[in-house]
Amino acid sequence: MTTPDKCEAILREIINRVNADERIFVAFSKDCGGNSCTLEITQSGHTHCGINEEPWSFLVDSIHAALTGGPGLSFAGGGR
């Protein structure tokens, strides 16, 4: 899957959860700078995404994996 495809899939996953009647809030907050962020999802906890020295595509891969059941770096909560 290309980086643009993953960007679309990220947004689709958020909208799918909302349409499934999950009242979720997604927040992106500062992590280590550069191409990194902390992703927080109501009822799922948080994970650190990307690494500041890595390329943009690594951050996108990390966010995509966190939202679609893949591993995050420190996901709190139950197995998303």
C-alpha positions as CSV (number, residue, x, y, z in Angstrom):
1,M,0.0,0.0,0.0
2,T,1.4,3.4,-1.0
3,T,1.8,6.3,1.5
4,P,-1.2,8.2,-0.1
5,D,-3.3,5.0,0.1
6,K,-2.4,4.7,3.8
7,C,-3.3,8.4,4.4
8,E,-6.7,7.7,2.9
9,A,-7.1,4.5,4.9
10,I,-6.3,6.4,8.2
11,L,-9.1,8.8,7.6
12,R,-11.5,6.0,6.5
13,E,-10.7,4.0,9.6
14,I,-11.5,7.0,11.8
15,I,-14.8,7.7,9.9
16,N,-15.7,4.0,10.0
17,R,-15.4,4.0,13.8
18,V,-17.6,7.1,14.1
19,N,-20.2,5.6,11.7
20,A,-20.1,2.3,13.8
21,D,-21.5,4.5,16.6
22,E,-18.2,4.6,18.5
23,R,-18.1,8.0,20.0
24,I,-14.4,8.5,19.7
25,F,-12.0,11.3,19.9
26,V,-8.7,11.2,18.1
27,A,-5.9,13.5,19.2
28,F,-2.5,14.0,17.9
29,S,0.0,15.6,20.3
30,K,3.7,16.4,20.4
31,D,6.1,13.5,20.9
32,C,9.8,13.8,20.0
33,G,9.4,16.4,17.2
34,G,10.2,15.8,13.6
35,N,8.2,13.0,12.0
36,S,6.7,11.7,15.3
37,C,3.5,12.2,17.3
38,T,1.5,10.7,20.1
39,L,-1.8,9.3,18.9
40,E,-4.6,9.2,21.5
41,I,-7.9,7.4,20.8
42,T,-10.7,7.5,23.3
43,Q,-11.3,4.0,24.8
44,S,-8.1,2.7,23.2
45,G,-5.3,4.6,25.0
46,H,-2.3,6.0,23.2
47,T,0.7,5.1,21.2
48,H,3.8,6.8,20.0
49,C,4.0,7.0,16.2
50,G,6.9,7.6,14.0
51,I,10.5,8.5,14.9
52,N,11.7,12.1,14.5
53,E,14.7,11.2,12.3
54,E,12.7,8.8,10.0
55,P,10.9,9.8,6.8
56,W,7.3,11.0,6.6
57,S,6.3,7.6,5.2
58,F,7.4,5.9,8.4
59,L,5.1,8.1,10.5
60,V,2.2,7.3,8.1
61,D,3.0,3.6,8.4
62,S,3.0,3.8,12.2
63,I,-0.3,5.7,12.4
64,H,-1.9,3.3,9.9
65,A,-0.7,0.3,11.8
66,A,-2.0,1.7,15.1
67,L,-5.5,2.3,13.7
68,T,-5.8,-1.0,11.8
69,G,-4.8,-3.4,14.5
70,G,-1.0,-3.4,14.0
71,P,1.5,-2.7,16.7
72,G,2.1,0.7,18.2
73,L,5.1,1.6,20.2
74,S,3.4,1.7,23.6
75,F,-0.3,1.2,23.1
76,A,-2.3,1.3,26.3
77,G,-5.5,-0.6,26.4
78,G,-6.9,-3.6,24.8
79,G,-5.4,-4.6,21.6
80,R,-6.1,-2.1,18.9
